[in-house]
Every structure is written in C-alpha cells, then in structure tokens.
C-alpha cells in the first residue's frame, strides 16, 4: 500500500532500480500489431518478469497477456527459455546466465481496432489513429514498486502521424519521440494519442495551469471542434478550480479519440484523460449532448481517483488485486461532481435534473437492489464490467456510478438543508479532495476519514446514513436526495432533450418507466423484473420482430404505446432462439419517460447546486 502521500515520478525514486530501456514501434499498429523491445538490467540467476495486471482506473485485470502475439527473451544475443507461471499468467520465469548484466525482451502485442477483448487501458488503433497504453507493452522485474522503476521510453510513429502525451518529451527524432526518464508509474499514467489527423487546442482559464484539448480523428473534417464546446471546456476548467481550490497537476490534456472503429470508453490519468468517442461525437450537437459528460467525469478524476484514492486501491505495483469497496466514492462521487460541473459550465447543454432523472429511474428499475448492496457491486467490479447486459436489472451491474451519484446528491442536499444553505458538499470536496496545486501526488484515504471530513462540514450521523445507503440492500427507490433537493421523480409522455439525444445516438429505446423494456434497435437488451413486459413473458436477449401484427419499427412501437392510453392493444412478436412467439402486454399507461418535477413549498436546491461559481456573470443553466 502507498503511504499518506507518495510522489509519482522520478523525484521520489530514492534508491531506484536500474532503468529499463523501452522501444515501441507503432508503424504496424494500423494493421493491428505493436512491436516493443525492452532492455532490462538483470543479475545472473532466476528472474521473474511481470506484465502489469491491475492498471489504475480500469478496475479489472488487464488482458495484455492474452493479446501477446510473440515473446522472445535473449541475453548477449543468445535466446533464453522462459516459462509462464502456472498460477499467475501475468508472470514469466527465466534464468539469467552467468556474466549477463541485462536481458532483452522482444514482444508483439495485438491491438484490436474495435476493442474486442480489450480493457479501457488497452491500446487501440485504426488506419488513421490510435491510442497507446504503455501498460500493454511492458514486462518488468517482479517486486519492484512502480514508483521506483525508471523507464527510458521511445516510440516510433507511422509516417505522417502526429502524437500528444502528458509524458515529458526529451527529443523528437523524425517519426520518433524520445521521452525523459520517468517512473513506471508515471509512464503507465501517460498514454500516447497519435494519428494522421491530430490537433492540440489551448484551453484557457484564469489561474489554471496549461490545458490542452487534443483531438485525433478518422478524418480532417471530424477535427472541427465547435467554438461553443471549446468555451464550455474553458468554463469546465474554471469551475473545477473554483470547486476544488487548486489543480493537482502542472498541466493537463483532454485526449479525445474520434472513431467509429474504436470502442467507446474513458480512462482517467493524473495529467490527462483518455476518452474514446464516435467520429461525430463533437461535431454533431445531438451526439455532443450525450458524450460531453465524459469530459467532466474524467476530469474530476484528476482530483478524486488520481490525486486522492481509496487506500485499498493505492497499491505499490500493478500486480496485487485492489480492495474496490470504496468505488462508490471513487466513481460515485466523481459521477455526481461530473454532473454538477457539466451543469455549472453548460457543457454540451447539460441540465442537472435530466441526468438525475435517467439515473434514478434506472436504479428504481433495478430489482437486484433488494438483495444486493451497493458496496457489493463495488467489491465485484472486476467481474461487473464484463457481465452481459441481459439480466442486469435483476443481477445489478456497476451501479456504484449511478446509485453512488444519487447517494452523494443526498449527502449534498442534507448538508445544505442542515446548514440552512451556509454549507454544501462543495466544502467537503474542497477540504477532502482539493486545496492543493502542482504534483502529481497520491494521497490515500479510508472510509472513516471520509466520514470524519463530512462531520466537520455538517454534524450528522454520516456513518449511519452511509451504512444504510451503501452497505445494505435497499429495495426502495433511491430518491431521498431528489426529494431533499425539492424535487420528485415522476414520468412524462415527452422525453427530455437528454433522452432524445441518448436514444438517437445510441439507437436505444428506454421503456423502463412504462412496460419495462430496454431496447437497442430491435434487440431486447433487458427486461425489468415484475414489469408488464416481464409478466407477458418477454425474455432478455430476444429480437423484436413485429408490433400489433406489423413489422417492427421504432415509430410503430412508439405509436402503439401511445395508443394504449386509449385502450389500444400492445402485442409484440419476438424471436428467441429459433422460436417466435407473440406476447400480449397488459398496459394502459401510454409512453412514459422519467423526469424530475418540482415539489411545492420546498426550496429548489438543484438550481443552487447547478449555479456557476467561477464567473458570477455566467448565466446558470436552467435546472
């Protein structure tokens, strides 16, 4: 475990290990293969090399060893035999011969362009762009803390490509970049975004260190960043500074990959964020409405998750499994603050009640909450990310994001009500996560420290509240924070702008609030247990074929749902396996979408929460 504060980088190496030389060749990466060569100092005798297994922020084991396409080890030009550990597939054992002072490792790593089998920290490339995650191309001596292992890295790009990374560059040598020596910890924390079409845009905010919005796209046209988005990001940086009271880095890069060939994902780092989005995610205002929140979420992680993180997730190396039970703080608080900062900055037109309504309805529909605690979803995160979509309402998923955010909304509302508006969660955030500039450094925390810090802001029974909300199953809908903020969860026959954007961009049709289905095009992704669709016998994973005797289209299903209010039938023909069956659904409620509505006579705290802090002149987005 890391101590109270551990510097990330060579400044803290002290008695460091001998440096590793790493050469990465990306010239074949557009074809799906990354070549790497390492020169590792060694002494004669047994040596165990390990591939990083638990890369920070990914919350699940890396699959880098599964994507190895070639591995050869030599010493003095002679090949050495190696054997994979029979228990740990990330460890490789070999014998260093007498007289040898180093071993050389040559490996080929596959980088599937569509991300199959790849984790969020993996490398992905297309013919036009790619993101290199250093943790997928290194083997290092076992037992050396990541902060104590220096690496001298060099990367060669495909001809004509440009690159951007938070890792300090020592020299540019044609198509190659040589980096200043860095610890393995800092190296893995600094992915390289590269591509034929790449640009770096300065992001200016008063009092903030240098920020860059870096975009790599499949085409030059997709590089166009709308002026309003750039202004939103500048306000985001300013609002984050006002919230946290400092910036825990010397500089920051928003690394955005725009490609329809690379799977959507986001991964936080100390001085950058790796965000992979569809090609038109920034240019299309509707797509931007659904994707812009990824920028605020990953940016908040620079404070919560990187600069500060749970003690059980602050391991000295990348081999030991983490204790992830505090992911409802790491991810849940980040998700809530991402909503808040998006609203305060106007990022993508964000409206706080819209984001909350979607999350609350999703959690209210998750019947698995009756038997499984929120904390348990965090403890099982490593299997939660790869679980299939079917059955998630009954089984639960990585709910520490959305339900965790709703818990923190309740904490915020309770502080504001208890203090009559004098204090808020902002005060906790500034004291517990912020107030520091420079770095990067890591400071670990425990649950009792979270509770004590909340107690300094407002003298409430936080231990009791968090135990009830987090550590125990909770069958009732998680709407206490919404109600404390002066709103309530309701339904409407008209979707919000966020829901319209989500359904258009994702190709989804969310019917949780009506018949209990979640559709992706014609696929039944999941069925809410106990809902009208579940009672009619529609199975998760089925394909929707027809609506009331006619071939299924989104419009026909929507029309049929609206007609149920007038007594119209709703019969769905679905294909499950090799069988077809018509299911008559008993429903008279029409088409329903989740919304938040104001509670009369109760102060509107959401408007206060969403109001900008950095510039008084900025008009607060309507809640």
C-alpha positions in Angstrom: 0.0 0.0 0.0 1.1 3.6 -0.6 1.7 5.8 2.4 -0.1 9.0 3.2 1.5 10.8 0.3 3.6 9.3 -2.4 5.2 11.3 -5.3 4.6 10.0 -8.7 7.7 10.2 -10.8 11.5 10.2 -10.5 11.5 12.8 -7.8 10.6 10.1 -5.3 12.7 7.3 -6.6 15.4 7.5 -4.0 17.1 4.1 -4.1 15.6 3.4 -7.5 16.1 0.3 -9.6 18.3 0.4 -12.7 16.5 2.0 -15.6 14.7 -0.1 -18.3 15.0 1.0 -21.9 11.8 0.6 -23.8 11.4 1.0 -27.6 7.9 0.9 -29.0 7.3 0.7 -32.8 3.9 1.7 -33.9 4.5 1.5 -37.7 2.5 -1.7 -37.9 -0.1 -0.6 -35.4 -2.6 0.4 -38.1 -2.5 -3.3 -39.1 -3.2 -4.3 -35.5 0.3 -5.2 -34.3 2.5 -3.2 -31.9 6.2 -4.1 -31.6 8.1 -3.5 -28.4 11.7 -4.1 -27.3 12.9 -3.8 -23.7 16.4 -3.9 -22.3 16.1 -4.8 -18.6 19.1 -4.7 -16.2 19.5 -8.1 -14.5 21.8 -10.2 -12.5 22.7 -13.9 -13.1 20.2 -16.3 -11.6 16.4 -16.6 -11.5 14.4 -13.6 -12.8 10.6 -13.2 -12.9 9.2 -10.6 -15.3 5.6 -9.5 -14.9 3.1 -7.8 -17.2 1.0 -5.1 -15.4 -2.3 -6.8 -14.3 -4.2 -4.1 -12.4 -3.8 -0.9 -14.3 -5.1 2.1 -12.3 -8.6 3.2 -13.2 -9.6 0.1 -15.1 -11.0 -1.7 -12.1 -10.4 -5.1 -13.7 -7.5 -7.2 -14.8 -5.7 -6.1 -18.0 -5.9 -8.5 -20.9 -2.5 -7.6 -22.2 -1.0 -11.1 -21.8 -3.9 -12.6 -23.7 -3.1 -10.3 -26.7 0.6 -11.3 -26.9 1.4 -12.4 -30.4 5.2 -13.0 -29.9 7.6 -13.1 -27.0 11.4 -13.7 -27.1 14.0 -13.2 -24.4 17.7 -13.0 -25.1 20.9 -12.3 -23.2 24.1 -11.4 -25.0 22.4 -12.4 -28.3 21.6 -15.9 -27.1 17.9 -16.9 -26.7 16.7 -17.7 -23.2 13.9 -20.1 -22.3 11.0 -18.7 -20.4 8.1 -20.3 -18.7 4.8 -18.8 -17.7 3.9 -19.1 -14.0 1.3 -22.0 -13.7 -0.8 -19.9 -11.3 -0.3 -16.3 -12.4 -0.5 -15.9 -16.2 1.0 -12.4 -15.9 4.3 -13.7 -14.6 7.2 -15.2 -16.7 10.1 -17.0 -15.2 13.6 -17.3 -16.7 17.2 -17.9 -15.8 19.8 -15.2 -16.4 23.1 -16.8 -17.5 26.4 -16.1 -15.7 28.1 -12.9 -16.9 24.9 -11.3 -18.2 24.1 -7.8 -17.0 20.8 -7.4 -18.9 18.2 -9.3 -20.8 16.5 -8.2 -23.9 12.8 -8.8 -24.5 11.1 -8.5 -27.9 7.3 -8.8 -28.0 4.4 -8.2 -30.3 1.1 -7.1 -28.9 -2.2 -7.2 -30.8 -4.3 -4.0 -30.7 -7.8 -4.9 -32.0 -9.3 -1.8 -33.6 -12.8 -2.5 -32.4 -11.6 -3.2 -28.8 -12.7 -6.8 -28.7 -11.2 -8.4 -25.6 -9.6 -5.1 -24.7 -9.9 -3.2 -21.4 -10.2 0.6 -21.1 -6.5 0.8 -20.5 -5.6 -1.2 -23.7 -4.1 0.1 -26.9 -6.4 0.5 -29.9 -5.5 1.6 -33.5 -7.1 2.1 -36.9 -5.5 3.0 -40.2 -5.7 6.7 -39.3 -5.2 7.0 -35.5 -4.6 5.2 -32.2 -4.0 5.3 -28.5 -1.0 3.6 -26.9 -1.5 2.4 -23.4 2.1 1.7 -22.1 0.9 -0.9 -19.6 0.2 -3.2 -22.5 3.7 -3.3 -23.9 6.0 -3.7 -20.9 7.4 -6.5 -18.8 9.2 -5.5 -15.6 11.0 -7.3 -12.8 8.6 -8.6 -10.2 8.7 -7.0 -6.7 9.9 -3.5 -7.7 7.4 -0.7 -6.8 6.1 1.1 -9.9 7.3 4.4 -8.5 10.8 3.0 -8.0 11.3 1.6 -11.5 12.7 4.1 -14.0 12.0 3.7 -17.7 13.6 5.4 -20.7 11.0 5.2 -23.4 11.0 5.9 -27.1 8.2 5.5 -29.6 8.2 5.4 -33.4 5.1 6.6 -35.2 3.7 5.6 -38.6 4.9 8.0 -41.2 3.0 11.3 -41.3 1.4 10.8 -37.9 1.5 13.3 -35.0 1.3 12.5 -31.3 0.4 14.1 -28.0 1.0 12.9 -24.5 1.4 14.2 -21.0 4.8 12.4 -20.7 7.7 14.9 -21.0 9.3 14.7 -24.4 13.1 14.9 -24.4 13.6 15.0 -28.2 11.8 14.4 -31.5 13.8 12.4 -33.9 12.0 12.2 -37.3 8.9 10.0 -36.8 10.1 9.0 -33.3 9.7 10.6 -29.9 12.2 10.1 -27.1 10.9 10.8 -23.6 12.6 12.0 -20.5 13.2 9.2 -17.9 10.1 8.5 -15.9 9.0 6.1 -13.3 6.9 3.1 -14.5 4.0 4.6 -12.5 4.2 7.9 -14.5 4.7 6.1 -17.8 1.6 3.9 -17.4 -0.3 7.0 -16.3 0.6 8.8 -19.6 -1.0 7.3 -22.7 0.1 8.5 -26.2 -2.6 9.7 -28.6 -1.5 9.7 -32.2 -2.9 9.9 -35.7 -2.7 11.3 -39.2 -5.3 13.9 -38.2 -4.5 15.4 -34.8 -4.6 18.9 -33.3 -3.9 20.5 -30.0 -6.1 23.4 -28.9 -5.1 25.5 -25.8 -7.8 25.8 -23.2 -7.5 29.0 -21.2 -9.0 29.6 -17.7 -7.9 32.3 -15.2 -5.4 30.9 -12.6 -5.3 27.4 -14.2 -2.1 25.7 -15.3 -1.8 25.0 -19.1 -4.6 22.8 -20.5 -4.9 21.3 -24.0 -7.9 19.8 -25.8 -6.2 17.2 -28.0 -8.3 15.6 -30.8 -7.3 12.8 -33.1 -10.0 11.8 -35.7 -10.5 9.5 -38.6 -10.8 12.4 -41.0 -9.8 16.1 -41.1 -13.4 17.1 -41.2 -14.1 15.4 -37.9 -11.4 17.5 -36.2 -13.6 20.6 -36.3 -14.2 21.5 -32.6 -17.2 23.9 -32.3 -16.4 27.2 -30.7 -19.2 26.6 -28.1 -17.6 23.3 -27.0 -14.2 24.9 -26.6 -15.8 27.7 -24.5 -17.7 25.0 -22.4 -14.4 23.2 -21.7 -12.8 26.5 -20.6 -15.7 27.1 -18.2 -15.3 23.5 -17.0 -11.7 24.1 -16.1 -12.6 27.3 -14.4 -15.5 25.8 -12.5 -13.3 22.9 -11.4 -10.7 25.3 -10.0 -13.5 27.1 -8.1 -14.8 23.9 -6.7 -11.6 22.2 -5.7 -9.5 25.3 -4.9 -6.5 24.2 -6.9 -5.2 21.9 -9.7 -3.2 18.8 -8.7 -1.1 18.8 -11.8 1.3 21.1 -13.6 -0.6 20.7 -16.9 -3.5 18.7 -18.3 -4.6 17.2 -21.6 -8.1 16.1 -22.7 -7.1 13.3 -25.1 -10.1 12.7 -27.4 -10.1 9.9 -29.9 -12.9 10.2 -32.6 -13.5 6.9 -34.4 -16.4 4.6 -35.1 -14.0 1.7 -35.2 -12.7 2.1 -31.6 -15.0 1.1 -28.7 -16.3 3.9 -26.6 -14.5 4.3 -23.2 -12.9 6.7 -20.9 -9.9 6.3 -18.5 -8.6 8.8 -16.0 -5.0 9.8 -15.5 -3.2 12.3 -13.3 -2.4 14.8 -16.1 -4.7 13.7 -18.9 -7.8 11.7 -19.7 -8.1 9.1 -22.4 -11.6 9.5 -24.0 -12.6 7.4 -27.0 -15.8 8.5 -28.8 -17.6 8.1 -32.1 -16.3 10.1 -35.0 -19.0 12.7 -35.0 -19.3 12.9 -31.2 -18.1 16.5 -31.1 -19.3 17.9 -34.4 -22.9 16.8 -34.1 -24.7 18.8 -31.4 -27.1 15.9 -30.6 -24.2 13.5 -30.2 -22.3 16.1 -28.2 -25.2 16.3 -25.8 -24.7 12.7 -24.8 -20.9 12.4 -24.9 -19.7 15.8 -23.4 -20.3 14.5 -19.9 -17.4 12.1 -20.3 -15.0 15.1 -20.3 -16.3 16.4 -17.0 -16.3 12.9 -15.4 -12.8 12.0 -16.4 -11.5 15.5 -15.5 -12.9 15.2 -11.9 -10.9 12.0 -11.6 -7.7 14.1 -11.6 -8.8 15.0 -8.0 -10.9 12.0 -7.0 -9.3 8.8 -8.1 -5.8 10.0 -9.0 -4.6 12.7 -6.6 -6.7 11.1 -3.9 -7.9 7.5 -4.0 -9.1 4.8 -1.6 -6.3 3.1 0.4 -7.3 -0.3 -0.9 -6.8 1.0 -4.5 -3.4 2.6 -3.9 -1.1 -0.4 -4.4 2.7 -0.1 -4.8 2.7 -2.1 -8.0 0.3 -3.3 -10.6 0.1 -6.9 -9.6 -2.0 -7.1 -6.4 -5.8 -7.1 -6.7 -7.4 -3.9 -5.2 -9.9 -3.6 -2.5 -12.6 -1.8 -4.6 -15.3 -1.4 -1.9 -15.0 2.4 -2.0 -15.7 2.7 -5.7 -19.0 4.4 -4.7 -16.7 7.2 -3.5 -14.1 6.9 -6.3 -16.6 6.6 -9.1 -19.9 7.6 -7.5 -18.7 11.0 -6.1 -16.9 11.6 -9.4 -20.1 10.9 -11.4 -22.1 13.3 -9.2 -19.4 16.0 -9.5 -19.2 15.4 -13.2 -23.0 16.1 -13.4 -22.5 19.3 -11.3 -19.6 20.7 -13.2 -21.2 19.9 -16.5 -24.2 21.9 -15.4 -22.2 24.8 -14.0 -20.1 25.1 -17.2 -23.0 24.4 -19.6 -21.0 21.6 -21.1 -22.9 20.2 -24.0 -26.1 21.9 -22.8 -26.2 19.8 -19.6 -29.2 20.1 -17.3 -28.7 18.6 -13.8 -32.3 17.3 -13.3 -32.2 15.5 -16.7 -29.1 13.5 -15.7 -30.5 12.7 -12.3 -33.9 11.6 -13.7 -32.4 9.0 -16.0 -30.1 7.6 -13.3 -32.9 7.5 -10.7 -35.3 5.7 -13.0 -32.6 3.1 -13.9 -31.8 2.4 -10.3 -35.6 2.3 -9.3 -36.0 -0.3 -12.1 -33.1 -2.4 -10.8 -34.8 -5.0 -8.6 -31.4 -6.5 -7.7 -31.0 -3.7 -5.2 -33.4 -5.7 -2.9 -30.9 -8.5 -2.4 -27.5 -6.9 -3.1 -25.9 -3.8 -1.6 -24.3 -1.0 -3.5 -21.0 -1.8 -1.8 -21.2 -5.4 -3.2 -21.3 -4.0 -6.7 -18.1 -2.2 -6.0 -16.4 -5.2 -4.4 -17.3 -7.2 -7.5 -16.3 -4.5 -10.0 -13.7 -6.7 -11.7 -16.5 -9.1 -12.9 -19.2 -6.5 -13.2 -17.7 -4.7 -16.2 -17.6 -7.8 -18.3 -21.0 -9.2 -17.3 -23.6 -9.5 -20.1 -26.3 -6.9 -20.4 -29.2 -9.4 -20.2 -30.4 -9.7 -16.6 -28.7 -6.6 -15.3 -31.9 -5.3 -13.7 -32.1 -8.4 -11.6 -28.4 -9.0 -11.1 -27.2 -5.4 -10.8 -24.2 -4.0 -12.7 -21.5 -1.4 -12.0 -24.2 0.6 -10.1 -21.6 2.4 -8.0 -21.6 5.0 -10.7 -25.3 5.9 -10.9 -26.6 4.9 -7.5 -23.3 6.2 -6.0 -24.0 9.6 -7.6 -27.5 9.6 -6.1 -26.1 8.9 -2.6 -23.8 11.9 -3.0 -26.7 14.0 -4.1 -28.5 13.1 -0.9 -25.4 14.0 1.1 -25.2 17.3 -0.6 -28.9 18.1 -0.1 -28.7 17.1 3.6 -25.7 19.4 4.2 -27.4 22.3 2.6 -30.7 21.8 4.5 -28.9 21.2 7.8 -26.8 24.3 7.5 -29.7 26.4 6.0 -27.6 27.0 2.9 -24.4 28.0 4.7 -22.5 24.8 3.8 -22.6 22.3 1.0 -20.8 19.3 -0.4 -18.5 21.8 -2.1 -17.0 22.5 1.3 -16.3 18.8 1.8 -14.9 18.4 -1.7 -12.5 21.4 -1.3 -11.3 20.2 2.1 -11.0 16.5 1.3 -10.1 16.3 -2.4 -8.8 19.8 -3.3 -6.8 22.7 -1.9 -3.6 21.6 -3.5 -1.8 22.6 -6.7 1.1 21.1 -8.5 2.1 17.4 -8.4 1.1 14.9 -9.3 1.0 13.1 -6.0 -1.2 10.4 -4.5 -2.8 10.6 -1.1 -4.8 7.6 0.1 -7.9 7.7 2.3 -10.1 5.3 4.3 -13.8 5.3 4.9 -13.5 6.6 8.4 -11.6 9.6 7.0 -14.5 10.3 4.6 -17.0 10.2 7.4 -14.9 12.4 9.7 -14.4 15.0 6.9 -18.2 15.1 6.3 -18.7 15.6 10.1 -16.6 18.7 10.0 -18.9 20.1 7.4 -22.2 19.1 9.0 -22.6 17.3 12.3 -24.9 14.5 11.1 -24.9 10.7 11.6 -22.9 10.1 8.4 -21.8 6.6 9.4 -25.4 5.5 9.9 -26.6 7.1 6.7 -23.8 5.7 4.5 -24.2 2.3 6.1 -27.9 2.2 5.3 -27.4 3.5 1.7 -24.2 1.7 0.8 -23.6 -1.4 2.9 -27.1 -2.9 3.0 -29.6 -3.9 0.3 -32.1 -1.2 -0.3 -35.3 -2.2 -2.2 -36.9 1.3 -2.1 -36.2 3.7 -5.0 -33.0 5.8 -4.2 -34.9 9.1 -4.4 -34.2 10.6 -1.0 -31.7 13.1 -2.3 -34.0 14.2 -5.1 -36.8 14.8 -2.6 -34.4 16.6 -0.1 -33.4 18.9 -3.0 -37.0 19.9 -3.6 -37.9 17.7 -6.5 -39.5 14.3 -7.1 -39.1 11.5 -9.7 -42.2 11.4 -12.0 -43.0 10.4 -15.6 -44.0 12.3 -18.7 -45.1 11.4 -22.2 -42.5 13.7 -23.5 -38.8 12.9 -23.4 -36.2 15.4 -22.2 -33.6 16.7 -24.6 -31.1 14.4 -23.0 -33.3 11.3 -23.5 -33.9 12.3 -27.1 -30.2 12.6 -27.7 -29.3 9.3 -26.0 -31.9 7.4 -28.0 -30.8 8.9 -31.3 -27.1 8.5 -30.7 -27.2 5.0 -29.0 -30.0 3.6 -31.1 -31.8 2.8 -27.9 -35.4 2.9 -26.7 -35.7 3.1 -22.9 -39.1 1.9 -21.8 -38.2 1.3 -18.1 -40.8 3.7 -16.9 -43.6 2.1 -18.9 -43.6 -1.6 -20.0 -40.2 -2.4 -18.6 -38.1 -2.9 -21.7 -34.7 -1.6 -22.7 -34.2 -1.9 -26.5 -31.2 -1.4 -28.7 -32.6 -1.2 -32.2 -34.7 -4.4 -32.4 -32.8 -6.2 -29.6 -34.4 -6.6 -26.1 -31.3 -5.8 -24.1 -33.1 -6.4 -20.8 -36.5 -6.7 -19.1 -37.4 -5.2 -15.7 -38.5 -8.0 -13.4 -42.1 -7.7 -12.4 -42.9 -5.2 -15.2 -45.7 -5.6 -17.8 -43.2 -6.9 -20.3 -41.8 -9.4 -17.8 -45.3 -10.6 -16.8 -46.0 -11.1 -20.5 -43.0 -13.5 -20.7 -40.7 -11.5 -23.0 -37.2 -12.8 -22.4 -34.0 -10.6 -22.3 -31.9 -11.0 -25.4 -34.8 -11.7 -27.7 -35.3 -9.8 -31.0 -38.4 -7.7 -31.5 -40.0 -8.7 -34.9 -43.4 -7.2 -35.1 -45.8 -4.8 -33.3 -49.5 -5.5 -33.4 -49.0 -7.7 -36.5 -46.8 -5.3 -38.4 -43.0 -5.4 -38.9 -41.3 -3.6 -36.0 -40.1 -0.1 -36.4 -39.3 2.4 -33.7 -42.2 4.6 -34.9 -44.7 1.8 -34.9 -43.8 0.7 -31.4 -44.0 4.3 -30.2 -47.4 4.8 -31.8 -48.7 1.5 -30.3 -47.5 2.6 -26.8 -49.3 5.9 -27.1 -52.4 4.2 -28.3 -52.6 2.1 -25.1 -53.9 5.2 -23.3 -57.0 5.0 -25.5 -57.4 1.2 -24.9 -55.3 0.1 -27.9 -53.7 -3.3 -27.9 -49.9 -4.0 -27.5 -48.8 -7.3 -28.9 -45.2 -7.9 -29.6 -43.9 -10.8 -31.8 -40.4 -11.7 -30.6 -37.7 -14.1 -31.8 -35.9 -16.0 -29.1 -33.5 -18.7 -30.2 -35.2 -20.5 -33.1 -38.8 -19.8 -31.9 -41.2 -17.0 -32.5 -43.9 -16.0 -30.0 -46.5 -13.2 -29.7 -46.7 -11.6 -26.3 -49.8 -9.6 -25.3 -48.8 -6.9 -22.8 -51.3 -5.6 -20.3 -50.5 -1.8 -20.3 -52.7 1.3 -20.4 -50.2 3.9 -19.4 -49.0 5.1 -22.8 -45.4 6.2 -23.5 -43.6 7.3 -20.3 -40.3 8.9 -19.7 -38.6 9.7 -16.3 -38.5 13.4 -15.3 -38.0 15.4 -12.2 -40.7 17.8 -11.2 -40.6 20.5 -8.5 -42.1 19.8 -5.1 -44.2 22.7 -4.0 -43.1 24.5 -0.8 -39.6 23.1 -0.7 -36.5 25.1 -1.7 -35.1 24.3 -5.1 -31.6 23.1 -4.2 -30.8 21.7 -7.7 -30.8 25.3 -9.1 -28.4 26.3 -6.3 -26.2 23.3 -6.9 -26.1 23.9 -10.7 -25.3 27.6 -10.4 -21.8 28.6 -11.8 -19.2 29.5 -9.2 -16.2 30.7 -11.3 -17.8 33.7 -13.0 -20.8 35.4 -11.5 -21.7 36.8 -14.9 -22.2 33.4 -16.4 -25.9 32.6 -16.7 -26.7 29.4 -14.8 -28.2 26.7 -17.0 -31.8 26.3 -16.2 -32.3 23.3 -13.9 
